[in-house]
Amino acid sequence: MNENQNPYANPDAAIAPTPEDPANAKALRKSRPYGFWLTSLFALIIIVAWGILQSVVLIVYVQATGGDLTPEAIEAMVMDGFFLGIVTVTTAPAAILFTLFFAWTRGPGVREYLALRPVSLKTLALWCAIGIAAAVAADYAKYFLDFPVASTFIEESYRTAGSMVLFATAIVIMAPLWEEILFRGFVFEGYSRSPVGPAGAILIPAVIWAAIHMQYEIHDIVTIFVLGIVIGVARWRSGSLYIPIAMHLVLNSIALISVALTIDA
């Protein structure tokens, strides 16, 4: 990636304060992304806040539907596609706003912090094709290892979706948007310019991303981790968050269509 694409990598692109000038030391720090620890802290705050919001939505949903909050009922609700649609569509925008706020408080602007840089259609198509190839390879690996290729979680969620528009909006649009803005946007930018470098910025978010999908079976979580690595490499090589967002949208769309064709058939 060309240094001129990112003001963080090119301090001469603007009138940059010098560290020797105490009056400008604070401005110099603000011109850089947050470091490893602050990035980790803020990401944790965002994830915890998202979890709290999900709990609030859960309580409101149970009260509205006359259900209960027993562990068994909550476990069943995790597989409920209609509830999944509601909780994702209502909490993902808040998680995105939290992430945008932390990016806004540091650096030359939200667009640069999150690498919202345009890319060519050719580059976009290439990385989406690579993502699809990785997903197909993962499915073949599950098949040969005698694991179910289709996700049990997605199949059950699809059967109980109720409103397919709501379910598709949650799975195909809202979830990919907020997850990529956080992991391959905010977290990647902070980690890649910290001592862990690009390798850590690819690996660590992939681990965390896989870990928040605990509703899936272990072989599916491993697949999510592998795809997280591929998407992270795409973010690094392309220098744009639009690539990971597009890849995630495409992969989730294919997964949803595949389940729909299997079940409806």
C-alpha positions in Angstrom: 0.0 0.0 0.0 1.3 3.4 -0.9 2.2 5.6 2.1 0.4 8.5 0.6 -2.9 6.6 1.0 -2.7 7.0 4.8 -1.9 10.2 6.7 -0.7 8.0 9.6 2.1 6.7 7.4 3.0 10.1 5.9 3.5 12.7 8.6 4.6 15.2 6.0 1.2 15.1 4.2 0.0 17.9 6.6 1.7 20.3 8.9 2.8 17.7 11.5 3.8 18.8 15.0 7.3 17.8 16.1 7.8 15.8 19.3 10.6 18.2 20.4 8.0 21.0 20.8 6.1 20.3 24.1 3.2 22.5 23.0 2.6 20.2 20.1 3.3 16.9 21.8 -0.4 16.3 22.5 -1.4 17.1 19.0 1.3 14.7 17.7 -0.2 11.8 19.8 -3.7 12.6 18.6 -2.5 12.4 15.0 -1.7 8.6 15.5 -4.0 5.7 16.1 -4.5 4.4 19.6 -1.8 1.9 20.7 -2.3 -1.8 21.4 -3.6 -1.5 24.9 -6.0 1.4 24.4 -7.3 -0.2 21.3 -7.8 -3.4 23.2 -9.5 -1.6 26.1 -11.9 0.4 23.8 -12.7 -2.8 21.8 -13.5 -4.6 25.0 -15.8 -1.7 26.1 -17.6 -1.8 22.8 -18.1 -5.6 23.0 -19.3 -5.4 26.6 -21.7 -2.5 25.8 -23.0 -4.6 22.8 -23.5 -7.5 25.1 -25.4 -5.4 27.7 -27.6 -4.0 25.0 -28.4 -7.5 23.8 -29.4 -8.4 27.4 -31.7 -5.4 27.5 -33.3 -6.4 24.2 -33.6 -10.0 25.5 -35.5 -8.8 28.6 -37.8 -6.5 26.7 -38.5 -9.3 24.2 -39.3 -11.8 26.9 -41.6 -9.4 28.6 -43.4 -8.5 25.4 -43.9 -12.2 24.4 -44.8 -13.5 27.8 -41.8 -15.8 28.0 -39.4 -16.5 30.8 -35.7 -16.0 31.6 -34.8 -19.5 32.6 -31.4 -20.8 31.3 -33.2 -23.3 29.1 -35.5 -20.6 27.6 -32.5 -18.3 27.0 -30.6 -21.2 25.3 -33.5 -21.9 23.0 -33.9 -18.2 22.2 -30.3 -18.1 21.0 -31.4 -20.4 18.1 -34.6 -18.4 17.4 -34.2 -16.7 14.1 -36.8 -14.1 14.7 -35.2 -13.0 18.0 -31.8 -13.1 16.3 -33.1 -10.7 13.7 -34.5 -8.3 16.3 -31.5 -8.3 18.5 -29.0 -7.8 15.7 -30.9 -5.1 13.9 -31.4 -3.1 17.2 -27.9 -3.6 18.7 -25.5 -3.5 15.7 -26.1 0.2 14.9 -25.3 1.1 18.5 -22.1 -1.0 18.3 -21.2 0.8 15.1 -21.8 4.2 16.7 -19.6 3.3 19.7 -16.8 2.3 17.3 -17.2 5.5 15.3 -17.0 7.6 18.5 -13.7 6.1 19.6 -12.3 6.5 16.0 -13.5 10.1 16.0 -11.6 11.0 19.2 -8.3 10.2 17.6 -6.4 10.8 14.3 -7.2 12.8 11.2 -10.8 11.6 10.9 -13.1 8.6 11.0 -12.7 7.8 7.3 -8.9 7.5 7.6 -8.9 5.8 10.9 -11.2 3.1 9.6 -9.6 2.9 6.2 -12.8 3.8 4.3 -10.9 4.2 1.1 -12.3 3.5 -2.4 -11.0 0.5 -4.3 -11.5 -0.7 -7.9 -14.2 -3.2 -8.8 -11.5 -5.5 -10.1 -9.8 -5.6 -6.6 -13.2 -6.0 -4.9 -14.1 -8.9 -7.1 -10.7 -10.6 -6.7 -10.8 -10.6 -2.9 -14.5 -11.7 -2.9 -13.5 -14.6 -5.1 -10.6 -15.5 -2.8 -13.0 -15.4 0.2 -15.5 -17.7 -1.6 -12.7 -20.1 -2.5 -11.6 -20.2 1.2 -15.1 -20.9 2.3 -15.5 -23.7 -0.2 -12.2 -25.2 0.9 -13.4 -25.0 4.5 -16.6 -26.8 3.6 -14.7 -29.6 1.7 -12.5 -30.0 4.8 -15.5 -30.4 7.0 -17.0 -32.9 4.6 -13.9 -35.0 4.5 -13.5 -34.8 8.3 -17.2 -36.0 8.6 -18.5 -32.8 10.1 -21.8 -31.3 8.9 -21.1 -28.8 6.1 -24.2 -26.7 6.8 -24.2 -24.8 10.1 -26.8 -26.2 12.6 -27.2 -22.7 14.1 -28.0 -21.1 10.7 -30.4 -23.9 9.7 -32.4 -23.7 12.9 -32.3 -19.9 12.8 -33.6 -20.0 9.3 -36.5 -22.3 10.2 -37.6 -20.0 13.0 -36.9 -16.7 11.2 -40.5 -15.6 10.9 -39.7 -12.4 8.9 -37.2 -13.3 6.2 -36.6 -9.6 5.5 -35.6 -9.0 9.1 -33.5 -12.2 9.3 -31.6 -11.4 6.0 -31.0 -7.8 7.1 -29.5 -9.0 10.3 -27.3 -11.8 8.8 -26.3 -10.2 5.5 -26.0 -6.5 6.3 -26.0 -5.5 10.0 -23.8 -8.2 11.4 -21.1 -7.9 8.8 -21.1 -4.1 9.0 -20.6 -3.8 12.7 -18.1 -6.7 13.0 -15.9 -5.4 10.2 -16.0 -1.8 11.3 -14.8 -3.0 14.8 -12.4 -5.8 14.0 -10.9 -5.0 10.6 -11.4 -1.2 11.0 -10.8 0.1 14.5 -8.9 -2.8 16.0 -6.8 -3.5 12.8 -5.7 0.1 12.6 -4.5 0.3 16.2 -2.9 -3.1 16.2 -1.1 -2.8 12.9 0.8 0.3 14.0 1.6 -1.2 17.4 4.5 -3.6 18.3 2.3 -6.6 17.2 2.3 -5.2 13.6 0.2 -6.4 10.7 0.5 -10.1 11.7 -1.0 -9.4 15.1 -3.6 -7.1 13.5 -4.7 -10.1 11.3 -4.4 -12.9 13.9 -5.8 -11.4 17.1 -9.0 -9.9 15.7 -9.6 -13.3 13.9 -9.4 -15.1 17.3 -11.7 -12.6 19.0 -14.1 -12.6 16.0 -14.3 -16.4 16.2 -14.8 -16.3 20.0 -17.9 -14.1 19.9 -19.6 -16.7 17.7 -19.9 -19.3 20.5 -23.4 -20.2 19.4 -21.8 -22.2 16.5 -20.3 -25.7 16.8 -16.6 -26.0 17.2 -15.9 -26.9 13.6 -17.8 -23.8 12.4 -15.9 -21.6 14.9 -12.6 -22.9 13.4 -14.0 -22.1 9.9 -14.9 -18.6 11.1 -11.3 -18.1 12.4 -9.8 -19.2 9.1 -12.1 -16.9 7.2 -11.1 -14.1 9.7 -7.5 -14.6 8.7 -8.3 -14.4 5.0 -10.4 -11.3 5.5 -7.6 -9.7 7.7 -5.1 -10.4 4.9 -7.4 -8.7 2.5 -7.7 -5.7 4.7 -3.9 -5.5 5.0 -3.1 -6.0 1.3 -5.9 -3.7 0.0 -5.6 -0.9 2.6 -9.3 -0.5 2.6 -12.1 -1.6 4.9 -14.5 -1.8 2.0 -12.9 -5.1 0.9 -13.5 -6.9 4.3 -17.1 -5.6 4.4 -17.8 -6.8 0.9 -16.3 -10.2 1.6 -18.3 -10.6 4.7 -21.5 -9.6 3.0 -20.9 -12.0 0.2 -20.0 -15.0 2.4 -23.0 -14.5 4.6 -25.2 -14.1 1.6 -24.0 -17.4 0.1 -24.4 -19.2 3.5 -28.0 -17.9 3.8 -28.9 -18.8 0.2 -27.3 -22.3 0.6 -29.4 -23.0 3.7 -32.5 -21.6 2.1 -32.1 -23.9 -0.9 -31.4 -26.9 1.2 -34.3 -26.4 3.6 -36.9 -25.2 1.1 -36.0 -28.0 -1.3 
